[in-house]
Amino acid sequence: MSSFGISGTNAHVILEEAPEVSAEVVEAPSEPGLVPVVVSGASAAALRGQAERLAAWLSSGSGLSHR
């Protein structure tokens, strides 16, 4: 079957490799920024309980490293 028929189309595309991009070196900030903590619960009481447990854990310092 030929694409030169009455409604046929003949097209060509030439692709080239994109120019190389040099990688930028990004330094990490010396102090970590703020990180949001998402708390959820099925009800207002459950949400409050989750928030209280999280606050207690953060206050205890368990598993946290301080600079």
MMTF fields as JSON, N, C-alpha, C and O atoms, coordinates in Angstrom:
{
  "mmtfVersion": "1.0.0",
  "mmtfProducer": "UNKNOWN",
  "numBonds": 267,
  "numAtoms": 268,
  "numGroups": 67,
  "numChains": 1,
  "numModels": 1,
  "chainsPerModel": [1],
  "groupsPerChain": [67],
  "chainIdList": ["A"],
  "bondAtomList": [4, 2, 8, 6, 12, 10, 16, 14, 20, 18, 24, 22, 28, 26, 32, 30, 36, 34, 40, 38, 44, 42, 48, 46, 52, 50, 56, 54, 60, 58, 64, 62, 68, 66, 72, 70, 76, 74, 80, 78, 84, 82, 88, 86, 92, 90, 96, 94, 100, 98, 104, 102, 108, 106, 112, 110, 116, 114, 120, 118, 124, 122, 128, 126, 132, 130, 136, 134, 140, 138, 144, 142, 148, 146, 152, 150, 156, 154, 160, 158, 164, 162, 168, 166, 172, 170, 176, 174, 180, 178, 184, 182, 188, 186, 192, 190, 196, 194, 200, 198, 204, 202, 208, 206, 212, 210, 216, 214, 220, 218, 224, 222, 228, 226, 232, 230, 236, 234, 240, 238, 244, 242, 248, 246, 252, 250, 256, 254, 260, 258, 264, 262],
  "bondOrderList": [1, 1, 1, 1, 1, 1, 1, 1, 1, 1, 1, 1, 1, 1, 1, 1, 1, 1, 1, 1, 1, 1, 1, 1, 1, 1, 1, 1, 1, 1, 1, 1, 1, 1, 1, 1, 1, 1, 1, 1, 1, 1, 1, 1, 1, 1, 1, 1, 1, 1, 1, 1, 1, 1, 1, 1, 1, 1, 1, 1, 1, 1, 1, 1, 1, 1],
  "groupList": [{"groupName": "MET", "atomNameList": ["N", "CA", "C", "O"], "elementList": ["N", "C", "C", "O"], "formalChargeList": [0, 0, 0, 0], "bondAtomList": [1, 0, 2, 1, 3, 2], "bondOrderList": [1, 1, 2], "singleLetterCode": "M", "chemCompType": "L-PEPTIDE LINKING"}, {"groupName": "SER", "atomNameList": ["N", "CA", "C", "O"], "elementList": ["N", "C", "C", "O"], "formalChargeList": [0, 0, 0, 0], "bondAtomList": [1, 0, 2, 1, 3, 2], "bondOrderList": [1, 1, 2], "singleLetterCode": "S", "chemCompType": "L-PEPTIDE LINKING"}, {"groupName": "PHE", "atomNameList": ["N", "CA", "C", "O"], "elementList": ["N", "C", "C", "O"], "formalChargeList": [0, 0, 0, 0], "bondAtomList": [1, 0, 2, 1, 3, 2], "bondOrderList": [1, 1, 2], "singleLetterCode": "F", "chemCompType": "L-PEPTIDE LINKING"}, {"groupName": "GLY", "atomNameList": ["N", "CA", "C", "O"], "elementList": ["N", "C", "C", "O"], "formalChargeList": [0, 0, 0, 0], "bondAtomList": [1, 0, 2, 1, 3, 2], "bondOrderList": [1, 1, 2], "singleLetterCode": "G", "chemCompType": "PEPTIDE LINKING"}, {"groupName": "ILE", "atomNameList": ["N", "CA", "C", "O"], "elementList": ["N", "C", "C", "O"], "formalChargeList": [0, 0, 0, 0], "bondAtomList": [1, 0, 2, 1, 3, 2], "bondOrderList": [1, 1, 2], "singleLetterCode": "I", "chemCompType": "L-PEPTIDE LINKING"}, {"groupName": "THR", "atomNameList": ["N", "CA", "C", "O"], "elementList": ["N", "C", "C", "O"], "formalChargeList": [0, 0, 0, 0], "bondAtomList": [1, 0, 2, 1, 3, 2], "bondOrderList": [1, 1, 2], "singleLetterCode": "T", "chemCompType": "L-PEPTIDE LINKING"}, {"groupName": "ASN", "atomNameList": ["N", "CA", "C", "O"], "elementList": ["N", "C", "C", "O"], "formalChargeList": [0, 0, 0, 0], "bondAtomList": [1, 0, 2, 1, 3, 2], "bondOrderList": [1, 1, 2], "singleLetterCode": "N", "chemCompType": "L-PEPTIDE LINKING"}, {"groupName": "ALA", "atomNameList": ["N", "CA", "C", "O"], "elementList": ["N", "C", "C", "O"], "formalChargeList": [0, 0, 0, 0], "bondAtomList": [1, 0, 2, 1, 3, 2], "bondOrderList": [1, 1, 2], "singleLetterCode": "A", "chemCompType": "L-PEPTIDE LINKING"}, {"groupName": "HIS", "atomNameList": ["N", "CA", "C", "O"], "elementList": ["N", "C", "C", "O"], "formalChargeList": [0, 0, 0, 0], "bondAtomList": [1, 0, 2, 1, 3, 2], "bondOrderList": [1, 1, 2], "singleLetterCode": "H", "chemCompType": "L-PEPTIDE LINKING"}, {"groupName": "VAL", "atomNameList": ["N", "CA", "C", "O"], "elementList": ["N", "C", "C", "O"], "formalChargeList": [0, 0, 0, 0], "bondAtomList": [1, 0, 2, 1, 3, 2], "bondOrderList": [1, 1, 2], "singleLetterCode": "V", "chemCompType": "L-PEPTIDE LINKING"}, {"groupName": "LEU", "atomNameList": ["N", "CA", "C", "O"], "elementList": ["N", "C", "C", "O"], "formalChargeList": [0, 0, 0, 0], "bondAtomList": [1, 0, 2, 1, 3, 2], "bondOrderList": [1, 1, 2], "singleLetterCode": "L", "chemCompType": "L-PEPTIDE LINKING"}, {"groupName": "GLU", "atomNameList": ["N", "CA", "C", "O"], "elementList": ["N", "C", "C", "O"], "formalChargeList": [0, 0, 0, 0], "bondAtomList": [1, 0, 2, 1, 3, 2], "bondOrderList": [1, 1, 2], "singleLetterCode": "E", "chemCompType": "L-PEPTIDE LINKING"}, {"groupName": "PRO", "atomNameList": ["N", "CA", "C", "O"], "elementList": ["N", "C", "C", "O"], "formalChargeList": [0, 0, 0, 0], "bondAtomList": [1, 0, 2, 1, 3, 2], "bondOrderList": [1, 1, 2], "singleLetterCode": "P", "chemCompType": "L-PEPTIDE LINKING"}, {"groupName": "ARG", "atomNameList": ["N", "CA", "C", "O"], "elementList": ["N", "C", "C", "O"], "formalChargeList": [0, 0, 0, 0], "bondAtomList": [1, 0, 2, 1, 3, 2], "bondOrderList": [1, 1, 2], "singleLetterCode": "R", "chemCompType": "L-PEPTIDE LINKING"}, {"groupName": "GLN", "atomNameList": ["N", "CA", "C", "O"], "elementList": ["N", "C", "C", "O"], "formalChargeList": [0, 0, 0, 0], "bondAtomList": [1, 0, 2, 1, 3, 2], "bondOrderList": [1, 1, 2], "singleLetterCode": "Q", "chemCompType": "L-PEPTIDE LINKING"}, {"groupName": "TRP", "atomNameList": ["N", "CA", "C", "O"], "elementList": ["N", "C", "C", "O"], "formalChargeList": [0, 0, 0, 0], "bondAtomList": [1, 0, 2, 1, 3, 2], "bondOrderList": [1, 1, 2], "singleLetterCode": "W", "chemCompType": "L-PEPTIDE LINKING"}],
  "groupTypeList": [0, 1, 1, 2, 3, 4, 1, 3, 5, 6, 7, 8, 9, 4, 10, 11, 11, 7, 12, 11, 9, 1, 7, 11, 9, 9, 11, 7, 12, 1, 11, 12, 3, 10, 9, 12, 9, 9, 9, 1, 3, 7, 1, 7, 7, 7, 10, 13, 3, 14, 7, 11, 13, 10, 7, 7, 15, 10, 1, 1, 3, 1, 3, 10, 1, 8, 13],
  "groupIdList": [1, 2, 3, 4, 5, 6, 7, 8, 9, 10, 11, 12, 13, 14, 15, 16, 17, 18, 19, 20, 21, 22, 23, 24, 25, 26, 27, 28, 29, 30, 31, 32, 33, 34, 35, 36, 37, 38, 39, 40, 41, 42, 43, 44, 45, 46, 47, 48, 49, 50, 51, 52, 53, 54, 55, 56, 57, 58, 59, 60, 61, 62, 63, 64, 65, 66, 67],
  "secStructList": [7, 7, 6, 6, 1, 6, 6, 7, 7, 7, 7, 7, 7, 7, 7, 7, 7, 7, 7, 7, 7, 7, 7, 7, 7, 7, 7, 7, 7, 1, 1, 7, 7, 7, 7, 7, 7, 7, 7, 7, 7, 1, 1, 2, 2, 2, 2, 2, 2, 2, 2, 2, 2, 2, 2, 2, 2, 2, 2, 2, 6, 6, 6, 7, 7, 7, 7],
  "xCoordList": [0.848, 0.0, 0.905, 1.899, 0.58, 1.392, 0.667, -0.562, 1.414, 0.782, 0.69, 0.402, 0.934, 0.834, -0.532, -0.686, -1.531, -2.86, -3.514, -2.854, -4.766, -5.489, -5.466, -5.244, -5.689, -5.71, -4.467, -4.432, -3.459, -2.26, -1.375, -1.427, -0.566, 0.354, 1.732, 1.872, 2.724, 4.092, 4.831, 4.888, 5.399, 6.071, 7.359, 7.488, 8.32, 9.599, 9.907, 9.59, 10.532, 10.945, 12.4, 12.782, 13.204, 14.607, 14.797, 14.564, 15.219, 15.427, 16.912, 17.711, 17.273, 18.656, 18.78, 17.81, 19.948, 20.165, 20.17, 20.741, 19.533, 19.488, 20.884, 21.687, 21.176, 22.494, 22.673, 21.71, 23.905, 24.197, 24.07, 24.539, 23.442, 23.252, 24.175, 24.202, 24.928, 25.826, 25.03, 24.112, 25.386, 24.677, 25.154, 26.356, 24.212, 24.546, 24.737, 24.003, 25.712, 25.939, 25.159, 25.397, 24.226, 23.401, 23.809, 23.754, 24.215, 24.623, 23.409, 22.5, 23.411, 22.323, 22.44, 23.549, 21.315, 21.378, 21.995, 21.858, 22.673, 23.335, 22.319, 22.588, 21.188, 20.126, 18.918, 18.522, 18.332, 17.134, 15.976, 15.864, 15.128, 13.982, 12.819, 12.932, 11.723, 10.512, 9.928, 9.968, 9.395, 8.785, 7.361, 7.158, 6.364, 4.991, 4.762, 5.332, 3.939, 3.559, 2.054, 1.291, 1.634, 0.218, -0.344, 0.206, -1.431, -2.093, -3.529, -4.181, -4.02, -5.407, -6.097, -5.452, -7.406, -8.214, -9.619, -10.069, -10.32, -11.675, -12.696, -13.778, -12.353, -13.267, -12.422, -11.194, -13.083, -12.364, -11.604, -10.478, -12.223, -11.563, -10.348, -9.307, -10.477, -9.357, -8.215, -7.044, -8.556, -7.553, -6.815, -5.59, -7.565, -6.966, -6.032, -4.939, -6.452, -5.629, -4.332, -3.265, -4.428, -3.231, -2.266, -1.063, -2.793, -1.958, -1.295, -0.129, -2.024, -1.46, -0.349, 0.683, -0.552, 0.488, 1.73, 2.856, 1.53, 2.66, 3.42, 4.651, 2.693, 3.332, 4.127, 5.23, 3.584, 4.289, 5.558, 6.599, 5.484, 6.649, 7.732, 8.911, 7.326, 8.298, 8.937, 10.128, 8.164, 8.689, 9.677, 10.601, 9.484, 10.366, 11.743, 12.699, 11.858, 13.135, 13.508, 14.651, 12.597, 12.88, 13.232, 12.445, 14.416, 14.809, 15.126, 15.285, 15.222, 15.523, 16.966, 17.478, 17.609, 18.968, 18.919, 18.274, 19.591, 19.621, 21.01, 22.005, 21.077, 22.391, 22.759, 23.823],
  "yCoordList": [-1.15, 0.0, 1.226, 1.261, 2.203, 3.403, 4.58, 4.642, 5.509, 6.701, 7.818, 8.963, 7.494, 8.51, 8.511, 9.087, 7.881, 7.847, 9.215, 10.212, 9.272, 10.541, 11.281, 12.492, 10.583, 11.258, 10.94, 11.228, 10.354, 9.948, 11.13, 12.187, 10.934, 11.973, 11.354, 10.203, 12.106, 11.649, 12.691, 13.856, 12.302, 13.268, 12.665, 11.448, 13.549, 13.137, 14.052, 15.242, 13.478, 14.249, 13.908, 12.738, 14.938, 14.73, 15.21, 16.38, 14.31, 14.641, 14.723, 13.989, 15.616, 15.81, 15.625, 15.837, 15.236, 15.088, 16.465, 17.409, 16.585, 17.858, 18.212, 17.323, 19.507, 19.892, 19.454, 19.412, 19.129, 18.671, 19.834, 20.941, 19.575, 20.584, 20.249, 19.114, 21.241, 20.98, 20.967, 21.767, 20.054, 19.921, 21.0, 21.225, 21.66, 22.664, 21.99, 21.066, 22.45, 21.929, 22.805, 24.008, 22.186, 22.905, 22.456, 21.268, 23.395, 23.065, 23.027, 23.85, 22.063, 21.949, 23.084, 23.471, 23.615, 24.667, 24.13, 22.949, 25.005, 24.564, 24.169, 23.266, 24.813, 24.487, 23.956, 24.551, 22.869, 22.371, 23.351, 24.025, 23.424, 24.316, 23.699, 22.616, 24.384, 23.873, 22.745, 22.779, 21.762, 20.622, 20.479, 20.36, 20.486, 20.314, 18.885, 17.931, 18.761, 17.45, 17.323, 18.14, 16.31, 16.103, 15.128, 14.047, 15.516, 14.671, 14.491, 15.454, 13.268, 13.036, 12.126, 11.4, 12.187, 11.348, 11.238, 12.11, 10.172, 9.938, 10.881, 11.082, 11.461, 12.393, 13.477, 13.39, 14.489, 15.565, 15.024, 15.442, 14.092, 13.512, 12.676, 12.727, 11.915, 11.109, 12.008, 11.711, 13.088, 14.035, 14.658, 14.776, 15.049, 15.638, 14.631, 14.996, 13.363, 12.314, 12.1, 11.954, 12.081, 11.926, 13.083, 12.871, 14.306, 15.49, 15.456, 15.827, 15.016, 14.93, 13.882, 14.118, 12.717, 11.681, 12.161, 11.898, 12.855, 13.381, 14.419, 14.408, 15.318, 16.346, 15.697, 16.146, 14.651, 13.962, 13.302, 13.362, 12.674, 12.014, 13.038, 12.816, 14.164, 15.205, 15.802, 16.114, 15.959, 16.518, 15.573, 16.018, 14.266, 13.292, 13.239, 12.775, 13.705, 13.68, 12.317, 12.12, 11.371, 10.014, 10.008, 10.427, 9.528, 9.353, 10.638, 10.623, 11.736, 12.997, 13.381, 13.203, 13.905, 14.416, 15.932, 16.487, 16.591, 18.055, 18.528, 17.911, 19.6, 20.172, 21.248, 21.854],
  "zCoordList": [0.0, 0.0, 0.0, 0.725, -0.781, -0.905, -0.291, -0.325, 0.268, 0.834, -0.196, 0.153, -1.464, -2.522, -3.187, -4.264, -2.574, -3.155, -3.131, -2.84, -3.425, -3.516, -2.18, -2.156, -1.076, 0.218, 1.048, 2.244, 0.43, 1.151, 1.524, 0.895, 2.55, 3.016, 3.144, 3.555, 2.799, 2.924, 3.76, 3.366, 4.905, 5.786, 6.305, 6.435, 6.602, 7.168, 8.341, 8.321, 9.366, 10.536, 10.815, 10.833, 11.03, 11.368, 12.793, 13.097, 13.663, 15.065, 15.354, 14.773, 16.25, 16.64, 18.136, 18.864, 18.61, 20.041, 20.69, 20.143, 21.858, 22.58, 23.075, 23.36, 23.178, 23.679, 25.128, 25.893, 25.501, 26.851, 27.835, 27.567, 28.957, 29.991, 31.153, 31.63, 31.601, 32.724, 34.021, 34.203, 34.922, 36.195, 37.163, 37.31, 37.817, 38.813, 40.165, 40.515, 40.913, 42.253, 43.224, 43.325, 43.933, 44.9, 46.291, 46.609, 47.109, 48.466, 49.384, 49.271, 50.292, 51.258, 52.277, 52.645, 52.732, 53.75, 55.038, 55.359, 55.767, 56.994, 58.069, 58.862, 58.107, 59.062, 58.298, 57.295, 58.739, 58.052, 58.216, 59.24, 57.218, 57.275, 58.015, 58.59, 57.996, 58.632, 57.802, 56.572, 58.473, 57.805, 58.314, 59.523, 57.429, 57.899, 58.395, 57.865, 59.396, 59.928, 59.747, 60.262, 59.024, 58.75, 59.775, 59.985, 60.401, 61.4, 60.936, 60.533, 60.992, 60.588, 61.598, 62.353, 61.588, 62.461, 61.914, 61.17, 62.276, 61.775, 62.403, 61.853, 63.556, 64.221, 64.886, 64.912, 65.417, 66.102, 67.313, 67.582, 68.043, 69.207, 68.792, 69.447, 67.713, 67.223, 66.745, 66.984, 66.081, 65.612, 66.79, 66.778, 67.793, 68.996, 69.663, 70.096, 69.75, 70.342, 69.573, 70.17, 68.243, 67.417, 67.651, 67.803, 67.68, 67.888, 69.265, 69.4, 70.276, 71.631, 71.7, 72.329, 71.054, 71.044, 70.292, 70.716, 69.193, 68.435, 69.255, 69.281, 69.927, 70.753, 71.888, 72.201, 72.505, 73.59, 73.068, 73.722, 71.901, 71.325, 70.98, 71.256, 70.374, 70.032, 71.283, 71.282, 72.334, 73.596, 74.266, 74.947, 74.077, 74.721, 74.069, 74.69, 72.829, 72.124, 71.597, 71.184, 71.593, 71.119, 69.634, 68.786, 69.353, 67.943, 67.219, 65.999, 67.914, 67.249, 67.514, 68.619, 66.496, 66.707, 66.619, 65.73, 67.528, 67.573, 67.21, 67.591, 66.488, 66.125, 67.094, 66.968]
}
